[in-house]
Amino acid sequence: LERQQMQAQATSMQKQKQQQQQHQQQQQRQQEQIELMKAQGQEWQGVLTVMMRNLPNKYTQQMLQAEIDEAGFAGSYDFLYVPIDRQFGANKGYAFINFIDPSYVQSFKSTLDGCSMRMSKSTK
């Protein structure tokens, strides 16, 4: 009886190890797919909505809209939201933009990613 219990325990441990290995392999395949998509420039494929971060707090929705439009994206989005902190009367440092076609998203990212906002002296 003790031998059967030991065999059952060994079999159970072996199954757990196989499941862990399969899970690790699956995670590795997923990571490889993500890296491949990035290398092919497809990481933004199908994306319509982006979040802009690190906006200078003094920026209003109108200021951001003007900046986006001046960068060449007028008419390429149908929704812009800049949350405002009512207590301080300033934006919360981020915004959401919904583009009408995914092709605009990659262009927007490559144009504005890492850039400072022109209408502000802030280093954000």
Secondary structure, 3 states (H helix, E strand, C coil): CHHHHHHHHHHHHHHHHHHHHHHHHHHHHHHHHHHHHHHCCCCCCCCCEEEEECCCCCCCHHHHHHHHHHHHHCCCEEEEECCEECCCCEECCEEEEEECCHHHHHHHHHHHCCCCCCCCCCCC
